[in-house]
Amino acid sequence: MKTTLDISDQLFTDAKALATQQRASLTRVIEQGIQLRLRSEVAPQRGKLRLPMLKGRGGLVAGVDSLSNKAMLTALGDDT
């Protein structure tokens, strides 16, 4: 499939240099990059991943809308 990408000049230059170094096409380098990224996003979901659990008490401050990023940042005092 053909498509058009809008990437930075530096990224293009680096990718082109890598393709030349590996004696591969620019298309192949881009495909490999996308494949690596997709594998890294999917891989953790395949295995058993244990997340740390906090056993604290408390909760949200009364009156803070937990669905609003702005309200949460304001409650933290970081509303910049």
Backbone as a chain_set.jsonl record, in Angstrom:
{"seq": "MKTTLDISDQLFTDAKALATQQRASLTRVIEQGIQLRLRSEVAPQRGKLRLPMLKGRGGLVAGVDSLSNKAMLTALGDDT", "coords": {"N": [[0.843, -1.165, 0.0], [0.513, 2.204, -0.733], [1.416, 5.219, 0.877], [1.458, 8.503, 2.373], [3.793, 10.125, 4.378], [4.372, 12.478, 6.94], [7.143, 13.506, 8.226], [9.794, 14.601, 10.414], [12.63, 16.416, 9.139], [15.121, 15.646, 10.187], [14.582, 13.094, 11.278], [13.946, 11.726, 8.943], [16.419, 11.893, 7.585], [18.057, 10.446, 9.368], [16.798, 7.92, 9.259], [17.104, 7.282, 6.573], [19.904, 7.139, 6.447], [20.319, 4.937, 8.131], [19.053, 2.966, 6.628], [20.73, 2.9, 4.392], [23.108, 2.079, 5.627], [22.362, -0.477, 6.462], [21.933, -1.621, 4.087], [19.344, -1.697, 3.057], [15.969, -0.94, 2.042], [14.388, 2.264, 2.453], [11.698, 1.985, 2.97], [11.651, -0.592, 4.098], [13.07, -0.17, 6.507], [11.332, 1.588, 7.816], [9.059, -0.065, 8.009], [10.108, -2.074, 9.723], [10.527, -0.551, 12.021], [7.9, 0.143, 12.729], [6.867, -2.415, 13.178], [8.414, -3.225, 15.396], [7.531, -1.376, 17.317], [4.805, -2.033, 17.492], [4.986, -4.649, 18.483], [6.117, -4.145, 20.994], [4.069, -2.822, 22.26], [2.073, -4.736, 22.386], [3.207, -6.969, 23.611], [3.386, -6.904, 26.6], [0.751, -7.536, 27.268], [0.393, -10.168, 26.684], [1.812, -11.847, 28.447], [1.872, -12.734, 31.973], [1.386, -10.077, 33.999], [2.238, -8.465, 36.865], [0.995, -5.97, 38.785], [1.992, -3.5, 41.127], [0.305, -3.216, 44.232], [-1.287, -0.778, 46.108], [-1.83, -0.403, 49.509], [-3.258, 1.53, 50.888], [-5.156, 4.002, 52.715], [-7.95, 6.159, 52.297], [-8.883, 8.288, 49.679], [-10.609, 10.078, 47.134], [-10.706, 13.618, 47.437], [-13.48, 15.205, 48.823], [-15.821, 16.585, 46.594], [-14.149, 16.818, 44.388], [-13.975, 16.358, 40.975], [-13.475, 13.38, 39.576], [-13.372, 12.708, 36.945], [-12.39, 14.774, 35.558], [-9.545, 16.16, 34.306], [-8.53, 18.696, 34.749], [-9.758, 19.431, 37.193], [-8.607, 17.523, 38.873], [-5.862, 18.209, 38.707], [-5.992, 20.778, 39.763], [-6.782, 20.197, 42.379], [-4.46, 18.992, 43.232], [-2.845, 21.1, 43.25], [-1.453, 21.779, 41.016], [-2.153, 23.258, 38.657], [-1.183, 24.374, 36.293]], "CA": [[0.0, 0.0, 0.0], [1.263, 3.459, -0.743], [0.899, 6.247, 1.773], [2.32, 9.67, 2.523], [4.127, 10.407, 5.769], [4.949, 13.789, 7.225], [8.075, 13.308, 9.326], [10.794, 15.66, 10.503], [13.782, 16.264, 8.252], [16.174, 14.908, 10.883], [14.174, 11.691, 11.355], [14.092, 11.187, 7.59], [17.855, 11.762, 7.322], [18.549, 9.332, 10.19], [16.238, 6.672, 8.739], [17.751, 7.041, 5.282], [21.272, 6.708, 6.74], [20.235, 3.575, 8.659], [18.729, 2.098, 5.491], [21.957, 2.766, 3.605], [24.043, 1.287, 6.422], [21.899, -1.871, 6.486], [21.678, -2.024, 2.695], [17.912, -1.986, 2.976], [15.204, 0.205, 1.544], [13.789, 3.114, 3.479], [10.422, 1.341, 3.292], [11.914, -1.723, 5.02], [13.434, 0.382, 7.812], [10.102, 2.108, 8.421], [8.241, -1.231, 8.383], [10.702, -2.699, 10.903], [10.262, 0.324, 13.157], [6.492, -0.005, 13.108], [6.713, -3.757, 13.753], [8.983, -3.213, 16.751], [6.641, -0.605, 18.19], [3.59, -2.812, 17.721], [5.333, -5.766, 19.376], [6.35, -3.659, 22.357], [2.768, -2.445, 22.823], [1.254, -5.938, 22.565], [3.917, -7.97, 24.41], [3.017, -7.009, 28.011], [-0.598, -8.077, 27.436], [0.427, -11.616, 26.484], [2.3, -12.531, 29.637], [1.274, -12.322, 33.238], [2.019, -8.877, 34.499], [1.741, -8.151, 38.196], [1.133, -4.567, 39.13], [2.04, -3.291, 42.578], [-0.952, -2.772, 44.832], [-1.134, 0.091, 47.265], [-2.797, -0.759, 50.541], [-3.45, 2.736, 51.681], [-6.534, 4.407, 53.005], [-8.241, 7.5, 51.803], [-9.68, 8.352, 48.469], [-10.673, 11.414, 46.558], [-11.191, 14.708, 48.273], [-14.886, 15.491, 48.527], [-16.055, 17.689, 45.672], [-13.247, 16.782, 43.241], [-14.515, 15.563, 39.869], [-12.412, 12.455, 39.166], [-13.386, 12.569, 35.493], [-11.858, 16.011, 34.992], [-8.103, 16.338, 34.528], [-8.315, 20.029, 35.308], [-10.145, 19.395, 38.596], [-7.613, 16.721, 39.594], [-4.645, 19.003, 38.808], [-6.267, 21.873, 40.678], [-6.767, 19.633, 43.724], [-3.067, 18.716, 43.55], [-2.112, 22.366, 43.272], [-0.614, 21.805, 39.815], [-3.093, 23.63, 37.605], [-0.532, 25.189, 35.267]], "C": [[0.892, 1.233, 0.0], [0.598, 4.442, 0.193], [1.889, 7.398, 1.828], [2.538, 9.918, 3.998], [4.702, 11.809, 5.873], [5.826, 13.63, 8.454], [9.124, 14.416, 9.299], [11.969, 15.36, 9.564], [14.874, 15.423, 8.902], [15.841, 13.423, 10.976], [14.32, 11.025, 9.998], [15.557, 10.928, 7.269], [18.436, 10.575, 8.086], [18.065, 7.986, 9.649], [16.891, 6.302, 7.414], [19.187, 6.544, 5.486], [21.281, 5.273, 7.261], [19.952, 2.588, 7.53], [19.971, 1.854, 4.638], [22.957, 1.865, 4.318], [23.665, -0.194, 6.402], [21.668, -2.447, 5.095], [20.242, -2.491, 2.514], [17.207, -0.758, 2.404], [14.675, 1.018, 2.721], [12.446, 2.528, 3.919], [10.625, 0.222, 4.306], [12.268, -1.224, 6.416], [12.199, 0.905, 8.531], [9.197, 0.968, 8.859], [8.775, -1.905, 9.642], [10.441, -1.867, 12.153], [8.835, 0.197, 13.65], [6.26, -1.368, 13.752], [7.255, -3.82, 15.172], [8.066, -2.498, 17.728], [5.368, -1.385, 18.501], [3.854, -3.986, 18.649], [5.522, -5.305, 20.81], [5.047, -3.249, 23.031], [1.936, -3.676, 23.158], [1.889, -6.901, 23.557], [3.49, -8.026, 25.874], [1.641, -7.624, 28.239], [-0.614, -9.595, 27.32], [0.828, -12.374, 27.738], [1.568, -12.07, 30.878], [2.065, -11.154, 33.789], [1.403, -8.55, 35.846], [2.027, -6.693, 38.488], [1.188, -4.421, 40.641], [0.703, -2.75, 43.086], [-0.649, -1.912, 46.047], [-2.213, -0.258, 48.275], [-2.994, 0.412, 51.483], [-4.921, 3.007, 51.941], [-6.735, 5.798, 52.426], [-9.121, 7.425, 50.582], [-9.641, 9.764, 47.937], [-11.19, 12.414, 47.579], [-12.636, 15.005, 47.863], [-14.984, 16.702, 47.605], [-15.129, 17.715, 44.47], [-13.828, 15.845, 42.189], [-13.396, 14.676, 39.32], [-12.361, 12.247, 37.658], [-12.813, 13.801, 34.793], [-10.377, 16.151, 35.334], [-7.828, 17.676, 35.202], [-8.642, 20.045, 36.804], [-9.127, 18.615, 39.429], [-6.318, 17.518, 39.771], [-4.819, 20.166, 39.78], [-6.201, 21.374, 42.118], [-5.338, 19.329, 44.178], [-2.234, 20.002, 43.658], [-1.188, 22.522, 42.08], [-1.476, 22.139, 38.601], [-2.482, 24.527, 36.534], [-0.801, 24.697, 33.886]], "O": [[1.918, 1.266, 0.679], [-0.628, 4.495, 0.292], [3.028, 7.271, 1.378], [1.589, 9.923, 4.783], [5.431, 12.261, 4.991], [5.334, 13.62, 9.582], [9.312, 15.082, 8.281], [12.255, 14.206, 9.246], [15.486, 14.582, 8.243], [16.715, 12.579, 10.775], [14.768, 9.882, 9.912], [15.902, 9.871, 6.742], [19.208, 9.791, 7.535], [18.832, 7.025, 9.589], [17.194, 5.134, 7.17], [19.638, 5.637, 4.785], [22.143, 4.48, 6.884], [20.538, 1.506, 7.48], [20.228, 0.727, 4.215], [23.576, 0.998, 3.701], [24.536, -1.061, 6.332], [21.265, -3.6, 4.94], [19.969, -3.527, 1.908], [17.792, 0.32, 2.301], [14.537, 0.513, 3.836], [12.101, 2.57, 5.1], [9.86, 0.101, 5.263], [11.815, -1.795, 7.408], [12.04, 0.684, 9.731], [8.626, 1.012, 9.949], [8.003, -2.27, 10.528], [10.165, -2.414, 13.22], [8.591, 0.149, 14.856], [5.546, -1.474, 14.749], [6.626, -4.405, 16.053], [7.851, -2.971, 18.844], [4.907, -1.396, 19.642], [3.031, -4.288, 19.513], [5.127, -6.003, 21.743], [4.938, -3.323, 24.255], [1.17, -3.657, 24.122], [1.169, -7.589, 24.282], [3.245, -9.126, 26.371], [1.391, -8.182, 29.308], [-1.541, -10.242, 27.809], [0.255, -13.417, 28.055], [0.756, -11.145, 30.841], [3.272, -11.251, 34.012], [0.189, -8.378, 35.957], [3.174, -6.249, 38.44], [0.5, -5.146, 41.359], [0.063, -1.926, 42.432], [0.152, -2.285, 46.904], [-3.384, -0.392, 47.919], [-2.906, 0.286, 52.705], [-5.802, 2.312, 51.436], [-5.777, 6.506, 52.114], [-10.006, 6.575, 50.488], [-8.744, 10.543, 48.259], [-11.993, 12.092, 48.454], [-12.953, 15.045, 46.674], [-14.313, 17.713, 47.813], [-15.304, 18.564, 43.596], [-14.134, 14.687, 42.473], [-12.474, 15.17, 38.671], [-11.402, 11.667, 37.148], [-12.764, 13.851, 33.564], [-10.005, 16.25, 36.503], [-7.0, 17.773, 36.108], [-7.887, 20.609, 37.596], [-8.819, 19.0, 40.557], [-5.733, 17.511, 40.854], [-3.901, 20.498, 40.53], [-5.634, 22.042, 42.982], [-5.036, 19.4, 45.369], [-1.083, 19.985, 44.095], [-0.242, 23.31, 42.124], [-1.517, 21.38, 37.633], [-3.18, 25.345, 35.934], [-0.318, 25.283, 32.917]]}, "num_chains": 1, "name": "protein.A"}
